[in-house]
């Protein structure tokens, strides 16, 4: 699924493994859209996350299905399979270059968490990432992000977002424990997890 973004103004880019996609992703994305008055938020699932064990990650096709299912009801949101179609590790700088090359969006805003900013200087070509898109640090209530990035000249925007203490790890653990994940993930995502028996281990997720 790809929504045509050519020349469409202010576009946010939200990358991640999305294993699984959950309600926390939607809540913070909505906050950023409203605060920055974005025209569209594009979710970009990583094909091969460069800092994770590829064998421990759910197959890309299923993660893609969960992202598409999670965003399809909101016209402000879209999904791109750009990184899934590109071979090798999914580096942000390559994705932003492709967005620019294809003319997708006018102003680009790349979302990251406070913890990601602290490691930003270790990313591939971090200054180029900052040149291609404005960095947006999502600061949850109570967070005080350190904007210092050793050796990297960037000027990130800090956007307060709703504090949702929910993570993909927590969702996966609840599935393994046979506990319900209703209200933690969009219902269509929950159906995919149930139907594909994702994250179950030896337990079965509750359908309730």
Backbone as JSON Lines, residues from 0, in Angstrom:
{"i":0,"aa":"X","n":[0.86,-1.19,0.0],"ca":[0.0,0.0,0.0],"c":[0.89,1.23,0.0]}
{"i":1,"aa":"X","n":[0.63,2.1,-0.96],"ca":[1.37,3.36,-1.0],"c":[0.42,4.45,-1.43]}
{"i":2,"aa":"X","n":[0.36,5.53,-0.7],"ca":[-0.45,6.66,-1.09],"c":[0.43,7.68,-1.76]}
{"i":3,"aa":"X","n":[0.01,8.2,-2.92],"ca":[0.82,9.14,-3.69],"c":[1.04,10.4,-2.86]}
{"i":4,"aa":"X","n":[2.32,10.69,-2.59],"ca":[2.65,11.85,-1.77],"c":[3.4,12.92,-2.55]}
{"i":5,"aa":"X","n":[3.45,12.8,-3.86],"ca":[4.22,13.73,-4.66],"c":[3.69,15.15,-4.47]}
{"i":6,"aa":"X","n":[4.59,16.04,-3.99],"ca":[4.22,17.43,-3.81],"c":[3.15,17.67,-2.77]}
{"i":7,"aa":"X","n":[3.07,16.79,-1.76],"ca":[1.95,16.89,-0.82],"c":[2.29,17.6,0.47]}
{"i":8,"aa":"X","n":[3.28,18.49,0.46],"ca":[3.5,19.33,1.62],"c":[4.3,18.67,2.72]}
{"i":9,"aa":"X","n":[3.81,18.79,3.96],"ca":[4.56,18.4,5.14],"c":[4.26,16.92,5.46]}
{"i":10,"aa":"X","n":[5.3,16.1,5.36],"ca":[5.14,14.65,5.5],"c":[6.03,14.13,6.61]}
{"i":11,"aa":"X","n":[5.43,13.41,7.56],"ca":[6.19,12.74,8.6],"c":[6.56,11.33,8.18]}
{"i":12,"aa":"X","n":[7.72,10.87,8.61],"ca":[8.18,9.51,8.32],"c":[8.44,8.81,9.63]}
{"i":13,"aa":"X","n":[7.75,7.72,9.85],"ca":[7.82,6.97,11.1],"c":[8.32,5.57,10.76]}
{"i":14,"aa":"X","n":[9.59,5.33,11.0],"ca":[10.18,4.03,10.72],"c":[10.22,3.15,11.96]}
{"i":15,"aa":"X","n":[10.39,1.86,11.75],"ca":[10.48,0.94,12.88],"c":[10.31,-0.49,12.43]}
{"i":16,"aa":"X","n":[10.55,-1.4,13.36],"ca":[10.36,-2.81,13.06],"c":[8.88,-3.16,13.06]}
{"i":17,"aa":"X","n":[8.11,-2.52,13.95],"ca":[6.66,-2.73,14.06],"c":[6.36,-4.23,14.21]}
{"i":18,"aa":"X","n":[6.89,-4.8,15.29],"ca":[6.79,-6.24,15.5],"c":[6.24,-6.55,16.9]}
{"i":19,"aa":"X","n":[4.92,-6.28,17.12],"ca":[3.91,-5.87,16.15],"c":[3.65,-4.37,16.18]}
{"i":20,"aa":"X","n":[2.86,-3.93,15.22],"ca":[2.32,-2.57,15.21],"c":[1.27,-2.48,16.32]}
{"i":21,"aa":"X","n":[1.31,-1.41,17.14],"ca":[0.37,-1.33,18.27],"c":[-0.2,0.07,18.44]}
{"i":22,"aa":"X","n":[-1.09,0.2,19.41],"ca":[-1.81,1.46,19.59],"c":[-0.89,2.62,19.97]}
{"i":23,"aa":"X","n":[0.19,2.32,20.65],"ca":[1.13,3.38,21.01],"c":[1.69,4.08,19.78]}
{"i":24,"aa":"X","n":[1.95,3.32,18.71],"ca":[2.44,3.93,17.48],"c":[1.43,4.93,16.93]}
{"i":25,"aa":"X","n":[0.15,4.57,16.97],"ca":[-0.89,5.44,16.43],"c":[-1.07,6.7,17.28]}
{"i":26,"aa":"X","n":[-1.02,6.54,18.59],"ca":[-1.24,7.68,19.49],"c":[-0.16,8.74,19.31]}
{"i":27,"aa":"X","n":[1.12,8.33,19.33],"ca":[2.19,9.32,19.21],"c":[2.25,9.91,17.81]}
{"i":28,"aa":"X","n":[1.92,9.11,16.8],"ca":[1.89,9.64,15.43],"c":[0.83,10.72,15.31]}
{"i":29,"aa":"X","n":[-0.33,10.48,15.9],"ca":[-1.39,11.48,15.87],"c":[-0.94,12.77,16.57]}
{"i":30,"aa":"X","n":[-0.27,12.64,17.71],"ca":[0.23,13.82,18.42],"c":[1.14,14.66,17.52]}
{"i":31,"aa":"X","n":[2.07,13.98,16.83],"ca":[3.02,14.7,15.98],"c":[2.31,15.36,14.8]}
{"i":32,"aa":"X","n":[1.37,14.65,14.19],"ca":[0.6,15.22,13.08],"c":[-0.09,16.5,13.51]}
{"i":33,"aa":"X","n":[-0.69,16.48,14.69],"ca":[-1.44,17.65,15.16],"c":[-0.51,18.81,15.54]}
{"i":34,"aa":"X","n":[0.57,18.51,16.26],"ca":[1.46,19.58,16.72],"c":[2.18,20.24,15.54]}
{"i":35,"aa":"X","n":[2.64,19.45,14.58],"ca":[3.41,19.99,13.46],"c":[2.53,20.3,12.24]}
{"i":36,"aa":"X","n":[1.25,20.03,12.37],"ca":[0.31,20.28,11.27],"c":[0.78,19.6,9.98]}
{"i":37,"aa":"X","n":[1.05,18.31,10.1],"ca":[1.51,17.54,8.95],"c":[0.33,17.19,8.04]}
{"i":38,"aa":"X","n":[0.64,17.05,6.76],"ca":[-0.38,16.63,5.81],"c":[-0.54,15.12,5.79]}
{"i":39,"aa":"X","n":[0.51,14.4,6.11],"ca":[0.46,12.94,6.08],"c":[1.57,12.37,6.97]}
{"i":40,"aa":"X","n":[1.29,11.23,7.56],"ca":[2.3,10.47,8.3],"c":[2.46,9.13,7.59]}
{"i":41,"aa":"X","n":[3.69,8.81,7.21],"ca":[3.97,7.57,6.5],"c":[4.74,6.62,7.42]}
{"i":42,"aa":"X","n":[4.2,5.44,7.62],"ca":[4.85,4.4,8.42],"c":[5.68,3.53,7.47]}
{"i":43,"aa":"X","n":[6.97,3.35,7.84],"ca":[7.89,2.62,6.97],"c":[8.5,1.46,7.76]}
{"i":44,"aa":"X","n":[7.94,0.26,7.64],"ca":[8.53,-0.89,8.36],"c":[9.89,-1.27,7.76]}
{"i":45,"aa":"X","n":[10.82,-1.59,8.64],"ca":[12.17,-1.97,8.21],"c":[12.15,-3.36,7.6]}
{"i":46,"aa":"X","n":[12.87,-3.52,6.49],"ca":[13.01,-4.83,5.88],"c":[13.96,-5.7,6.68]}
{"i":47,"aa":"X","n":[15.2,-5.2,6.8],"ca":[16.24,-5.89,7.58],"c":[16.75,-4.88,8.6]}
{"i":48,"aa":"X","n":[16.21,-4.87,9.83],"ca":[16.68,-3.91,10.84],"c":[18.18,-4.09,11.07]}
{"i":49,"aa":"X","n":[18.98,-3.03,10.89],"ca":[20.44,-3.18,10.97],"c":[20.97,-3.51,12.36]}
{"i":50,"aa":"X","n":[20.19,-3.23,13.41],"ca":[20.69,-3.44,14.77],"c":[19.95,-4.55,15.5]}
{"i":51,"aa":"X","n":[19.28,-5.42,14.74],"ca":[18.56,-6.53,15.36],"c":[18.92,-7.83,14.66]}
{"i":52,"aa":"X","n":[18.76,-8.92,15.37],"ca":[18.96,-10.24,14.81],"c":[17.83,-10.53,13.85]}
{"i":53,"aa":"X","n":[18.14,-10.6,12.56],"ca":[17.1,-10.78,11.54],"c":[16.29,-12.05,11.78]}
{"i":54,"aa":"X","n":[16.92,-13.08,12.32],"ca":[16.21,-14.34,12.55],"c":[15.2,-14.24,13.67]}
{"i":55,"aa":"X","n":[15.34,-13.22,14.53],"ca":[14.44,-13.07,15.66],"c":[13.26,-12.16,15.35]}
{"i":56,"aa":"X","n":[13.21,-11.64,14.14],"ca":[12.17,-10.69,13.74],"c":[11.12,-11.41,12.9]}
{"i":57,"aa":"X","n":[9.86,-11.08,13.11],"ca":[8.77,-11.65,12.32],"c":[8.99,-11.35,10.84]}
{"i":58,"aa":"X","n":[8.69,-12.3,9.95],"ca":[8.87,-12.05,8.52],"c":[8.29,-10.73,8.06]}
{"i":59,"aa":"X","n":[9.0,-10.1,7.13],"ca":[8.62,-8.76,6.68],"c":[7.2,-8.7,6.14]}
{"i":60,"aa":"X","n":[6.77,-9.74,5.44],"ca":[5.43,-9.71,4.84],"c":[4.35,-9.6,5.91]}
{"i":61,"aa":"X","n":[4.55,-10.26,7.05],"ca":[3.55,-10.2,8.12],"c":[3.6,-8.86,8.85]}
{"i":62,"aa":"X","n":[4.79,-8.33,9.05],"ca":[4.89,-7.02,9.69],"c":[4.26,-5.95,8.79]}
{"i":63,"aa":"X","n":[4.47,-6.09,7.5],"ca":[3.85,-5.17,6.54],"c":[2.33,-5.25,6.62]}
{"i":64,"aa":"X","n":[1.81,-6.46,6.67],"ca":[0.36,-6.64,6.76],"c":[-0.2,-5.99,8.02]}
{"i":65,"aa":"X","n":[0.54,-6.09,9.12],"ca":[0.06,-5.49,10.36],"c":[0.06,-3.97,10.28]}
{"i":66,"aa":"X","n":[1.09,-3.38,9.66],"ca":[1.14,-1.93,9.52],"c":[-0.01,-1.45,8.64]}
{"i":67,"aa":"X","n":[-0.21,-2.08,7.51],"ca":[-1.3,-1.69,6.61],"c":[-2.64,-1.8,7.31]}
{"i":68,"aa":"X","n":[-2.85,-2.91,8.03],"ca":[-4.11,-3.1,8.76],"c":[-4.29,-2.04,9.83]}
{"i":69,"aa":"X","n":[-3.2,-1.61,10.44],"ca":[-3.28,-0.65,11.53],"c":[-3.57,0.77,11.11]}
{"i":70,"aa":"X","n":[-3.21,1.14,9.87],"ca":[-3.34,2.55,9.46],"c":[-4.48,2.79,8.48]}
{"i":71,"aa":"X","n":[-5.11,1.73,7.97],"ca":[-6.0,1.92,6.84],"c":[-7.27,2.7,7.16]}
{"i":72,"aa":"X","n":[-7.63,2.86,8.43],"ca":[-8.85,3.59,8.76],"c":[-8.64,5.09,8.93]}
{"i":73,"aa":"X","n":[-7.41,5.56,8.87],"ca":[-7.13,6.98,9.11],"c":[-6.54,7.61,7.86]}
{"i":74,"aa":"X","n":[-7.24,8.54,7.22],"ca":[-6.74,9.13,5.97],"c":[-5.47,9.95,6.14]}
{"i":75,"aa":"X","n":[-5.12,10.28,7.38],"ca":[-3.87,11.02,7.6],"c":[-2.66,10.12,7.53]}
{"i":76,"aa":"X","n":[-2.88,8.81,7.64],"ca":[-1.79,7.85,7.72],"c":[-1.66,7.06,6.42]}
{"i":77,"aa":"X","n":[-0.42,6.7,6.1],"ca":[-0.14,5.86,4.95],"c":[1.0,4.92,5.32]}
{"i":78,"aa":"X","n":[1.28,3.96,4.45],"ca":[2.38,3.03,4.69],"c":[3.19,2.88,3.42]}
{"i":79,"aa":"X","n":[4.48,2.7,3.57],"ca":[5.36,2.48,2.44],"c":[6.16,1.21,2.66]}
{"i":80,"aa":"X","n":[6.25,0.37,1.61],"ca":[7.04,-0.85,1.68],"c":[8.43,-0.65,1.07]}
{"i":81,"aa":"X","n":[8.86,0.59,1.0],"ca":[10.13,0.94,0.39],"c":[11.3,0.11,0.94]}
{"i":82,"aa":"X","n":[11.39,0.02,2.26],"ca":[12.52,-0.71,2.86],"c":[12.36,-2.21,2.7]}
{"i":83,"aa":"X","n":[11.14,-2.69,2.57],"ca":[10.93,-4.12,2.39],"c":[11.36,-4.56,1.0]}
{"i":84,"aa":"X","n":[11.26,-3.65,0.03],"ca":[11.63,-3.98,-1.35],"c":[13.11,-3.81,-1.62]}
{"i":85,"aa":"X","n":[13.8,-3.11,-0.72],"ca":[15.22,-2.83,-0.93],"c":[16.07,-3.9,-0.26]}
{"i":86,"aa":"X","n":[17.01,-4.53,-0.97],"ca":[17.83,-5.58,-0.36],"c":[18.82,-5.0,0.65]}
{"i":87,"aa":"X","n":[19.26,-5.84,1.57],"ca":[20.24,-5.43,2.56],"c":[19.63,-4.71,3.74]}
{"i":88,"aa":"X","n":[20.48,-4.27,4.68],"ca":[19.99,-3.58,5.88],"c":[19.23,-2.31,5.53]}
{"i":89,"aa":"X","n":[18.23,-1.98,6.35],"ca":[17.38,-0.81,6.11],"c":[17.95,0.41,6.82]}
{"i":90,"aa":"X","n":[18.73,1.19,6.09],"ca":[19.32,2.4,6.66],"c":[18.45,3.61,6.36]}
{"i":91,"aa":"X","n":[18.24,4.43,7.37],"ca":[17.38,5.6,7.24],"c":[17.84,6.54,6.14]}
{"i":92,"aa":"X","n":[19.15,6.74,6.03],"ca":[19.66,7.67,5.02],"c":[19.26,7.24,3.62]}
{"i":93,"aa":"X","n":[19.26,5.93,3.35],"ca":[18.87,5.45,2.03],"c":[17.38,5.68,1.78]}
{"i":94,"aa":"X","n":[16.58,5.49,2.82],"ca":[15.14,5.7,2.69],"c":[14.82,7.17,2.41]}
{"i":95,"aa":"X","n":[15.46,8.07,3.13],"ca":[15.2,9.49,2.91],"c":[15.66,9.93,1.52]}
{"i":96,"aa":"X","n":[16.77,9.4,1.07],"ca":[17.22,9.72,-0.29],"c":[16.19,9.26,-1.32]}
{"i":97,"aa":"X","n":[15.61,8.09,-1.09],"ca":[14.61,7.59,-2.02],"c":[13.35,8.45,-1.98]}
{"i":98,"aa":"X","n":[12.94,8.89,-0.78],"ca":[11.81,9.8,-0.69],"c":[12.07,11.05,-1.52]}
{"i":99,"aa":"X","n":[13.28,11.6,-1.37],"ca":[13.62,12.81,-2.1],"c":[13.69,12.55,-3.6]}
{"i":100,"aa":"X","n":[14.29,11.44,-3.99],"ca":[14.46,11.12,-5.41],"c":[13.12,10.99,-6.11]}
{"i":101,"aa":"X","n":[12.16,10.4,-5.42],"ca":[10.85,10.18,-6.02],"c":[9.89,11.36,-5.82]}
{"i":102,"aa":"X","n":[10.38,12.41,-5.16],"ca":[9.55,13.59,-4.97],"c":[8.38,13.35,-4.04]}
{"i":103,"aa":"X","n":[8.57,12.5,-3.04],"ca":[7.48,12.16,-2.12],"c":[7.44,13.17,-0.98]}
{"i":104,"aa":"X","n":[6.49,14.05,-1.04],"ca":[6.37,15.05,0.0],"c":[7.22,16.27,-0.29]}
{"i":105,"aa":"X","n":[6.89,17.38,0.35],"ca":[7.68,18.59,0.24],"c":[8.66,18.67,1.38]}
{"i":106,"aa":"X","n":[8.2,19.06,2.56],"ca":[9.02,19.05,3.77],"c":[8.92,17.67,4.43]}
{"i":107,"aa":"X","n":[10.06,17.1,4.77],"ca":[10.08,15.79,5.41],"c":[10.47,15.93,6.88]}
{"i":108,"aa":"X","n":[9.79,15.19,7.73],"ca":[10.05,15.18,9.16],"c":[10.24,13.72,9.59]}
{"i":109,"aa":"X","n":[11.42,13.41,10.12],"ca":[11.71,12.03,10.51],"c":[11.56,11.87,12.01]}
{"i":110,"aa":"X","n":[10.7,10.95,12.45],"ca":[10.39,10.76,13.87],"c":[11.38,9.81,14.53]}
{"i":111,"aa":"X","n":[11.74,10.13,15.76],"ca":[12.57,9.23,16.56],"c":[12.26,9.44,18.04]}
{"i":112,"aa":"X","n":[12.59,8.44,18.83],"ca":[12.44,8.55,20.27],"c":[13.66,9.18,20.91]}
{"i":113,"aa":"X","n":[13.52,9.6,22.16],"ca":[14.65,10.21,22.87],"c":[15.83,9.27,22.95]}
{"i":114,"aa":"X","n":[15.57,7.96,23.14],"ca":[16.66,7.0,23.23],"c":[17.39,6.87,21.9]}
{"i":115,"aa":"X","n":[16.67,7.0,20.79],"ca":[17.31,6.93,19.48],"c":[18.21,8.13,19.24]}
{"i":116,"aa":"X","n":[17.79,9.3,19.7],"ca":[18.61,10.49,19.51],"c":[19.95,10.34,20.2]}
{"i":117,"aa":"X","n":[19.96,9.72,21.37],"ca":[21.2,9.53,22.12],"c":[22.21,8.69,21.34]}
{"i":118,"aa":"X","n":[21.72,7.82,20.46],"ca":[22.59,6.96,19.66],"c":[22.7,7.42,18.22]}
{"i":119,"aa":"X","n":[22.15,8.59,17.94],"ca":[22.06,9.04,16.55],"c":[23.42,9.17,15.89]}
{"i":120,"aa":"X","n":[24.44,9.55,16.65],"ca":[25.77,9.73,16.06],"c":[26.37,8.42,15.56]}
{"i":121,"aa":"X","n":[25.78,7.28,15.97],"ca":[26.25,5.98,15.52],"c":[25.54,5.52,14.24]}
{"i":122,"aa":"X","n":[24.52,6.24,13.82],"ca":[23.78,5.85,12.62],"c":[24.65,6.06,11.38]}
{"i":123,"aa":"X","n":[24.25,5.45,10.28],"ca":[24.94,5.68,9.02],"c":[24.65,7.08,8.5]}
{"i":124,"aa":"X","n":[25.71,7.86,8.28],"ca":[25.61,9.22,7.74],"c":[24.58,10.07,8.49]}
{"i":125,"aa":"X","n":[24.76,10.24,9.79],"ca":[23.74,10.96,10.57],"c":[23.53,12.41,10.12]}
{"i":126,"aa":"X","n":[24.59,13.1,9.74],"ca":[24.41,14.49,9.33],"c":[23.62,14.58,8.02]}
{"i":127,"aa":"X","n":[23.79,13.59,7.15],"ca":[23.03,13.56,5.92],"c":[21.55,13.3,6.22]}
{"i":128,"aa":"X","n":[21.29,12.43,7.2],"ca":[19.91,12.2,7.63],"c":[19.28,13.52,8.07]}
{"i":129,"aa":"X","n":[20.04,14.29,8.87],"ca":[19.55,15.58,9.34],"c":[19.39,16.61,8.24]}
{"i":130,"aa":"X","n":[20.13,16.46,7.16],"ca":[19.99,17.37,6.03],"c":[18.77,17.03,5.18]}
{"i":131,"aa":"X","n":[18.5,15.74,5.03],"ca":[17.4,15.3,4.17],"c":[16.03,15.5,4.81]}
{"i":132,"aa":"X","n":[15.98,15.47,6.15],"ca":[14.7,15.62,6.84],"c":[14.92,16.3,8.18]}
{"i":133,"aa":"X","n":[13.92,17.01,8.66],"ca":[14.0,17.6,9.99],"c":[13.76,16.49,11.01]}
{"i":134,"aa":"X","n":[14.66,16.37,11.96],"ca":[14.5,15.35,12.99],"c":[13.47,15.8,14.01]}
{"i":135,"aa":"X","n":[12.6,14.89,14.37],"ca":[11.55,15.16,15.35],"c":[11.71,14.17,16.5]}
{"i":136,"aa":"X","n":[12.02,14.68,17.67],"ca":[12.18,13.84,18.85],"c":[10.85,13.8,19.59]}
{"i":137,"aa":"X","n":[10.3,12.6,19.72],"ca":[9.04,12.43,20.44],"c":[9.36,12.29,21.93]}
{"i":138,"aa":"X","n":[8.97,13.28,22.7],"ca":[9.26,13.3,24.13],"c":[7.99,12.96,24.91]}
{"i":139,"aa":"X","n":[7.98,11.79,25.51],"ca":[6.83,11.41,26.31],"c":[6.79,12.23,27.59]}
{"i":140,"aa":"X","n":[5.62,12.38,28.14],"ca":[5.45,13.15,29.38],"c":[6.42,12.64,30.44]}
{"i":141,"aa":"X","n":[7.21,13.56,31.01],"ca":[8.19,13.19,32.01],"c":[9.59,13.01,31.45]}
{"i":142,"aa":"X","n":[9.71,12.89,30.11],"ca":[11.02,12.76,29.48],"c":[11.68,14.12,29.35]}
{"i":143,"aa":"X","n":[12.99,14.14,29.48],"ca":[13.77,15.35,29.25],"c":[14.89,14.98,28.29]}
{"i":144,"aa":"X","n":[14.61,14.96,26.98],"ca":[15.59,14.46,26.02],"c":[16.85,15.29,25.99]}
{"i":145,"aa":"X","n":[17.98,14.61,25.95],"ca":[19.27,15.26,25.81],"c":[19.52,15.48,24.32]}
{"i":146,"aa":"X","n":[19.51,16.74,23.9],"ca":[19.62,17.04,22.48],"c":[21.06,17.05,21.99]}
{"i":147,"aa":"X","n":[22.01,16.8,22.88],"ca":[23.41,16.75,22.46],"c":[23.68,15.45,21.71]}
{"i":148,"aa":"X","n":[24.19,15.56,20.51],"ca":[24.56,14.38,19.72],"c":[26.04,14.52,19.38]}
{"i":149,"aa":"X","n":[26.91,13.76,20.07],"ca":[28.36,13.93,19.93],"c":[28.83,13.88,18.47]}
{"i":150,"aa":"X","n":[29.48,14.97,18.06],"ca":[30.08,15.01,16.74],"c":[29.12,15.19,15.59]}
{"i":151,"aa":"X","n":[27.85,15.44,15.88],"ca":[26.84,15.58,14.82],"c":[26.13,16.91,14.97]}
{"i":152,"aa":"X","n":[26.11,17.69,13.91],"ca":[25.44,18.98,13.93],"c":[24.02,18.83,13.42]}
{"i":153,"aa":"X","n":[23.07,18.72,14.33],"ca":[21.66,18.63,13.96],"c":[20.86,19.54,14.88]}
{"i":154,"aa":"X","n":[19.68,19.89,14.43],"ca":[18.81,20.78,15.2],"c":[17.43,20.16,15.29]}
{"i":155,"aa":"X","n":[17.25,19.18,16.17],"ca":[15.97,18.47,16.22],"c":[14.85,19.3,16.84]}
{"i":156,"aa":"X","n":[13.63,18.99,16.4],"ca":[12.43,19.52,17.02],"c":[12.01,18.55,18.12]}
{"i":157,"aa":"X","n":[11.6,19.07,19.25],"ca":[11.07,18.23,20.33],"c":[9.56,18.4,20.36]}
{"i":158,"aa":"X","n":[8.85,17.29,20.21],"ca":[7.39,17.31,20.22],"c":[6.88,16.49,21.4]}
{"i":159,"aa":"X","n":[6.17,17.1,22.34],"ca":[5.58,16.33,23.44],"c":[4.52,15.37,22.9]}
{"i":160,"aa":"X","n":[4.58,14.13,23.35],"ca":[3.58,13.14,22.93],"c":[3.01,12.47,24.17]}
{"i":161,"aa":"X","n":[1.85,11.89,24.01],"ca":[1.17,11.2,25.09],"c":[2.02,10.05,25.61]}
{"i":162,"aa":"X","n":[2.13,9.95,26.9],"ca":[2.9,8.85,27.48],"c":[2.05,7.58,27.48]}
{"i":163,"aa":"X","n":[2.44,6.64,26.65],"ca":[1.77,5.35,26.58],"c":[2.82,4.3,26.92]}
{"i":164,"aa":"X","n":[2.72,3.71,28.1],"ca":[3.73,2.72,28.51],"c":[3.39,1.36,27.89]}
{"i":165,"aa":"X","n":[3.56,1.33,26.57],"ca":[3.26,0.13,25.81],"c":[4.37,-0.07,24.8]}
{"i":166,"aa":"X","n":[4.84,-1.28,24.69],"ca":[5.9,-1.59,23.74],"c":[5.56,-2.86,22.99]}
{"i":167,"aa":"X","n":[6.23,-3.07,21.87],"ca":[6.05,-4.31,21.11],"c":[6.47,-5.51,21.95]}
{"i":168,"aa":"X","n":[7.51,-5.33,22.75],"ca":[7.97,-6.43,23.62],"c":[6.87,-6.83,24.59]}
{"i":169,"aa":"X","n":[6.19,-5.84,25.16],"ca":[5.1,-6.14,26.1],"c":[3.98,-6.9,25.4]}
{"i":170,"aa":"X","n":[3.64,-6.48,24.19],"ca":[2.58,-7.17,23.45],"c":[2.99,-8.61,23.18]}
{"i":171,"aa":"X","n":[4.2,-8.81,22.71],"ca":[4.67,-10.17,22.42],"c":[4.65,-11.04,23.66]}
{"i":172,"aa":"X","n":[5.06,-10.47,24.79],"ca":[5.08,-11.24,26.03],"c":[3.68,-11.65,26.46]}
{"i":173,"aa":"X","n":[2.72,-10.75,26.3],"ca":[1.35,-11.09,26.67],"c":[0.82,-12.22,25.79]}
{"i":174,"aa":"X","n":[1.18,-12.2,24.52],"ca":[0.75,-13.3,23.64],"c":[1.35,-14.62,24.11]}
{"i":175,"aa":"X","n":[2.64,-14.59,24.42],"ca":[3.31,-15.82,24.87],"c":[2.7,-16.36,26.16]}
{"i":176,"aa":"X","n":[2.22,-15.43,26.99],"ca":[1.63,-15.83,28.26],"c":[0.16,-16.21,28.12]}
{"i":177,"aa":"X","n":[-0.38,-16.15,26.9],"ca":[-1.78,-16.49,26.68],"c":[-2.75,-15.45,27.17]}
{"i":178,"aa":"X","n":[-2.3,-14.19,27.3],"ca":[-3.15,-13.11,27.79],"c":[-3.7,-12.3,26.63]}
{"i":179,"aa":"X","n":[-4.8,-11.62,26.86],"ca":[-5.45,-10.84,25.8],"c":[-4.6,-9.63,25.43]}
{"i":180,"aa":"X","n":[-4.65,-9.29,24.14],"ca":[-4.01,-8.06,23.66],"c":[-5.05,-7.11,23.08]}
{"i":181,"aa":"X","n":[-6.31,-7.39,23.35],"ca":[-7.37,-6.47,22.93],"c":[-7.11,-5.1,23.54]}
{"i":182,"aa":"X","n":[-7.33,-4.06,22.75],"ca":[-7.11,-2.65,23.13],"c":[-5.64,-2.24,23.16]}
{"i":183,"aa":"X","n":[-4.73,-3.19,22.99],"ca":[-3.31,-2.84,22.92],"c":[-2.85,-2.7,21.48]}
{"i":184,"aa":"X","n":[-3.54,-3.39,20.58],"ca":[-3.25,-3.3,19.16],"c":[-4.57,-3.05,18.42]}
{"i":185,"aa":"X","n":[-4.53,-2.44,17.22],"ca":[-5.76,-2.32,16.45],"c":[-6.39,-3.69,16.22]}
{"i":186,"aa":"X","n":[-7.7,-3.74,16.14],"ca":[-8.36,-5.03,16.08],"c":[-7.95,-5.84,14.85]}
{"i":187,"aa":"X","n":[-7.75,-5.18,13.71],"ca":[-7.32,-5.92,12.52],"c":[-5.93,-6.5,12.71]}
{"i":188,"aa":"X","n":[-5.08,-5.8,13.45],"ca":[-3.75,-6.34,13.76],"c":[-3.87,-7.55,14.68]}
{"i":189,"aa":"X","n":[-4.76,-7.44,15.64],"ca":[-4.97,-8.56,16.56],"c":[-5.41,-9.81,15.8]}
{"i":190,"aa":"X","n":[-6.25,-9.61,14.79],"ca":[-6.73,-10.75,14.01],"c":[-5.58,-11.41,13.26]}
{"i":191,"aa":"X","n":[-4.66,-10.61,12.73],"ca":[-3.5,-11.18,12.04],"c":[-2.65,-11.98,13.01]}
{"i":192,"aa":"X","n":[-2.42,-11.42,14.2],"ca":[-1.61,-12.12,15.2],"c":[-2.25,-13.45,15.58]}
{"i":193,"aa":"X","n":[-3.57,-13.42,15.75],"ca":[-4.28,-14.65,16.09],"c":[-4.25,-15.67,14.95]}
{"i":194,"aa":"X","n":[-4.58,-15.19,13.75],"ca":[-4.68,-16.11,12.62],"c":[-3.34,-16.73,12.26]}
{"i":195,"aa":"X","n":[-2.26,-15.95,12.4],"ca":[-0.93,-16.44,12.04],"c":[-0.2,-17.06,13.24]}
{"i":196,"aa":"X","n":[-0.84,-17.02,14.39],"ca":[-0.25,-17.55,15.63],"c":[1.15,-16.97,15.87]}
{"i":197,"aa":"X","n":[1.22,-15.66,15.72],"ca":[2.49,-14.98,15.95],"c":[2.78,-14.89,17.44]}
{"i":198,"aa":"X","n":[4.04,-14.97,17.8],"ca":[4.54,-14.74,19.16],"c":[4.05,-15.75,20.19]}
{"i":199,"aa":"X","n":[3.46,-16.86,19.78],"ca":[2.79,-17.71,20.73],"c":[3.75,-18.56,21.54]}
{"i":200,"aa":"X","n":[4.84,-19.0,20.99],"ca":[5.69,-19.93,21.72],"c":[4.89,-21.19,22.01]}
{"i":201,"aa":"X","n":[4.73,-21.5,23.26],"ca":[3.93,-22.7,23.63],"c":[2.54,-22.33,24.11]}
{"i":202,"aa":"X","n":[2.26,-20.99,24.17],"ca":[0.95,-20.53,24.64],"c":[0.08,-20.15,23.46]}
{"i":203,"aa":"X","n":[-1.19,-20.0,23.71],"ca":[-2.13,-19.51,22.7],"c":[-2.71,-18.2,23.19]}
{"i":204,"aa":"X","n":[-2.69,-17.18,22.33],"ca":[-3.19,-15.88,22.74],"c":[-4.69,-15.95,22.93]}
{"i":205,"aa":"X","n":[-5.17,-15.25,23.95],"ca":[-6.61,-15.18,24.19],"c":[-7.3,-14.4,23.08]}
{"i":206,"aa":"X","n":[-8.39,-14.88,22.58],"ca":[-9.12,-14.17,21.52],"c":[-10.02,-13.09,22.09]}
{"i":207,"aa":"X","n":[-10.07,-12.97,23.39],"ca":[-10.99,-12.0,24.01],"c":[-10.34,-10.64,24.12]}
